[in-house]
Amino acid sequence: GTEGGGKMWSFILGQENRRRAGRQAMLLRACMLILVALAEMSLALVLPLSPATTRKLALHPRLRSQTCRKPRGFVWQGSLRMTSVEPEKASVETQIYPDFAFDFESGASFPLDAKVMTAKKMFQILRKESDEHTSLILQKLLDKHIYSRRSLTEAISSLLAAKVCSSDLDEQDLYEVFLKVLRKHRNVVACMVQDLEWCKEIDPATIFYLQPFLFFKGFHAVQLQRMSHALWTEGDEGDKMLALALQSRSAEEFSVDAHPGAVIKHAVLLDHASGIVIGETAAIGHHCYILHGVTLGATGKANVFDRHPKVGNRVKIGAGSMILGNIPIADGAVVGASAIVTVPVAEGETVVGINRILDVSAKQAAEARAADMDTWLYSI
């Protein structure tokens, strides 16, 4: 009887252990399902990759297991299975930054023309070029400044904040300041669009718009100066101090020391942009091409406020030249490399050396000789 009772108890305990093990297994499976669901829900909060790069990662055997971020324009259906869908359009885009064209003469916006390049169209081009010219190494840069942004204002604010932030200037604070300035001053964004157009038109090294937008420090310095100018002219004392701080960071990061009081119109290219100085009361017209080492400075006379040059429209200023004093450089003028200019230059004139203005016949002869040389040639 005792042996039979022991066997009975062993059978009952064995069944109980099996039921307990089954319950534990079911609980473990439930926990795993909850964790998987939470992980899938968190994908929507992760910075999205571009569709092109996500496809590359999905096909790469060593990186396949690391592809865990949700790409923009795709929905997840299991492990690395994606179905193309139309990306959601941010309704905030039209409220914060509508598509517009800008009249630079009157300072007013006007109805859109299909032939006019606008900020919205430019941002769409940048997104498309990012898909075409991307690489795995640059993906983090594109994700942060292009794919995760909804407009050109957000993209340039993010890019410049990342470049000029420091231990004393917080990146997120700068991003919010830049975004606020650009949303208030639509002409600053319109000028930026024209800068990109002008850069692609005049600079043979510029192959696509994304190139100057991401990598040309002259382009970055001009955008930063325009935003600093808005803070300088319309802000309070705190804004003016911030504008001066941004001038300092521009000099340190871009080697362009441009005072926030200077006026820079649209379609301006600072090519190479090392060692450029632009004084407080200087002005630069539209469609100007300025090379490295240029100084728009003062003469050093005391008690004179308006003391810097006024550069007209479509002016070319060669590398290493210095233009000093409150003098006009009229429309279409050319300042030769390493020139020192302290006298007014009339419309269409060319100045070289130390205040030497070429006469019309000498200039025409030089232009004729240079016609097939792809260079500037002066008869000195």
Summary of the structure (lengths in Angstrom):
residues: 380
radius of gyration: 30.4
end to end distance: 127.4
largest distance: 131.8
contacts: 1125
relative contact order: 0.06
helix: 48%
strand: 13%
